[in-house]
């Protein structure tokens, strides 16, 4: 039970975009040659728009009784944080557009917005696993990036699959999701990010 909670925290969906950026910058592709200063700007924009801003509003929403729990385990608690996250992600997308040479990161940010929007619509009626959508999106990015740029992230993909399996088990062990919510979340995140990277 303790392991399941730790893994759910470490593999939280807010960390997936920044992890994607890290993997691209260390993929054995042309992105390994990006100057450190430009790399730092991308890390900063993605980190602020996908981690810092979305997490910073949660205590305020909790204090205003807009959400009942910071973990957002209840379906009803998710709508406003997800809507705010979309705005923050779009802000990051706008900032990343200022650097045309870094277009792939802007595209990933936009793909994440599409993923969040889809999850939000589904969450109006049904609780889907955000954690699995996040890890599914990461794996979709790894596979699509490897195809698009002839990069080799085989080890990262295998590790990601193992983590996804453990994460899915953890969400079930914590009784936070049903198997169908776990599988649907993973497939949705994977499909949206994978197709977006290949088509954008």
C-alpha positions in Angstrom: 0.0 0.0 0.0 2.8 2.4 0.9 4.7 1.5 -2.3 1.5 2.2 -4.3 1.2 5.7 -2.8 4.9 6.5 -3.4 4.7 5.4 -7.0 1.5 7.3 -7.6 3.3 10.4 -6.3 6.6 9.9 -8.2 4.8 9.1 -11.4 2.2 11.8 -11.1 1.0 13.1 -14.5 2.2 16.6 -13.9 5.8 15.4 -14.2 5.4 13.6 -17.5 5.8 16.7 -19.8 9.1 17.7 -18.2 10.3 14.1 -18.3 9.4 14.1 -22.0 11.6 17.1 -22.5 14.4 15.5 -20.7 14.3 12.4 -22.8 14.2 14.3 -26.0 17.3 16.3 -25.0 19.1 13.0 -24.2 17.8 10.9 -27.1 20.9 10.6 -29.2 19.2 12.9 -31.8 19.9 16.4 -33.1 18.3 17.8 -29.9 21.4 16.6 -27.9 23.2 19.5 -29.7 20.8 22.3 -28.4 22.8 25.0 -26.6 22.5 24.9 -22.8 20.9 28.3 -22.6 18.1 27.4 -25.0 17.6 24.1 -23.3 17.3 25.8 -19.9 14.6 28.1 -21.4 12.6 25.1 -22.6 12.9 23.4 -19.2 11.8 26.6 -17.4 8.8 27.2 -19.6 7.6 23.5 -19.5 8.3 23.2 -15.7 6.4 26.4 -14.8 3.4 25.8 -17.1 2.9 22.1 -16.4 4.1 21.6 -12.8 4.5 24.9 -10.8 1.3 26.7 -11.9 -1.1 23.7 -11.9 0.1 22.6 -8.5 0.2 26.1 -7.0 -3.6 26.7 -7.4 -4.6 23.5 -5.6 -4.1 24.8 -2.0 -6.2 27.9 -2.9 -9.0 25.8 -4.4 -8.9 23.6 -1.3 -9.1 26.7 1.0 -12.1 28.0 -1.0 -13.8 24.5 -0.7 -13.8 24.2 -4.5 -12.1 20.8 -4.2 -12.4 18.5 -1.2 -8.9 16.9 -1.5 -5.6 17.9 -2.9 -5.2 14.4 -4.5 -8.2 15.0 -6.7 -9.4 11.4 -6.2 -13.0 12.4 -6.6 -14.2 12.9 -10.2 -16.1 16.1 -9.3 -12.9 17.7 -7.9 -11.1 17.4 -11.2 -13.0 19.8 -13.5 -11.7 23.2 -12.4 -8.0 22.0 -11.9 -8.1 20.4 -15.3 -9.5 23.6 -16.9 -6.9 25.7 -15.2 -4.2 23.2 -16.3 -5.3 23.6 -19.9 -4.9 27.4 -19.6 -1.4 27.0 -18.1 -0.4 24.5 -20.8 -1.7 26.9 -23.5 0.4 29.6 -22.0 3.4 27.4 -22.2 2.6 26.5 -25.8 2.4 30.2 -26.6 5.8 30.8 -25.0 7.4 27.8 -26.8 6.1 29.1 -30.1 8.6 32.0 -29.7 11.4 29.4 -30.5 10.7 27.9 -33.9 13.7 25.6 -33.7 12.1 24.0 -30.6 8.7 23.4 -32.4 8.5 19.8 -31.2 8.2 21.0 -27.6 5.4 23.4 -28.5 3.7 20.5 -30.4 4.0 18.3 -27.3 2.5 21.0 -25.2 -0.5 21.3 -27.5 -0.9 17.6 -27.7 -1.1 17.6 -23.9 -3.8 20.2 -24.0 -5.8 17.9 -26.3 -5.3 15.0 -24.0 -6.4 17.0 -20.9 -9.4 18.3 -22.8 -10.4 14.8 -23.8 -9.9 13.5 -20.2 -12.0 16.5 -18.9 -14.9 15.7 -21.2 -14.8 12.0 -20.2 -14.6 13.0 -16.5 -17.9 14.8 -16.8 -19.6 11.4 -16.7 -16.9 8.8 -15.8 -13.7 8.8 -13.7 -10.7 8.0 -15.9 -7.2 7.5 -14.7 -5.2 10.7 -15.1 -2.0 8.8 -13.9 -2.4 6.3 -16.7 -3.2 8.9 -19.3 0.1 10.6 -18.2 2.3 7.6 -18.4 0.6 6.5 -21.6 1.3 9.9 -23.2 4.9 9.6 -22.2 5.2 6.2 -23.9 3.4 7.5 -26.9 5.9 10.3 -27.1 8.9 8.0 -26.8 7.7 5.6 -29.6 6.6 8.4 -31.9 9.8 10.4 -31.4 11.9 7.2 -32.0 10.1 6.7 -35.3 10.1 10.3 -36.4 13.7 11.0 -35.6 15.2 7.6 -36.0 16.3 7.8 -32.4 16.8 4.8 -30.1 15.0 5.0 -26.8 14.4 1.3 -26.5 15.6 1.0 -22.9 13.5 4.1 -21.9 10.5 2.6 -23.6 10.9 -0.8 -21.8 11.4 0.9 -18.4 8.3 3.1 -19.2 6.2 -0.1 -19.9 7.3 -1.6 -16.6 6.5 1.6 -14.7 3.1 1.8 -16.4 2.3 -1.7 -15.3 3.3 -1.0 -11.7 1.4 2.3 -11.8 -1.7 0.7 -13.1 -1.4 -2.0 -10.4 -0.9 0.7 -7.8 -4.0 2.6 -8.8 -6.1 -0.6 -8.5 -4.4 -1.5 -5.2 -5.4 1.9 -3.8 -9.0 1.3 -5.0 -9.0 4.5 -6.9 -9.9 3.1 -10.2 -11.4 0.1 -11.9 -9.4 -1.9 -14.5 -11.4 -0.3 -17.4 -10.6 3.2 -16.1 -6.9 2.3 -15.9 -6.8 0.7 -19.4 -8.8 3.5 -21.0 -6.6 6.2 -19.4 -3.5 4.6 -20.7 -4.8 4.0 -24.3 -6.2 7.5 -24.5 -2.9 9.2 -23.4 -0.8 6.9 -25.6 -3.0 7.4 -28.7 -3.3 11.2 -28.5 0.4 11.9 -27.9 1.6 9.3 -30.3 -0.5 10.5 -33.2 0.1 14.1 -32.4 3.9 13.8 -32.5 3.7 12.0 -35.9 1.1 14.3 -37.4 2.2 17.8 -36.2 
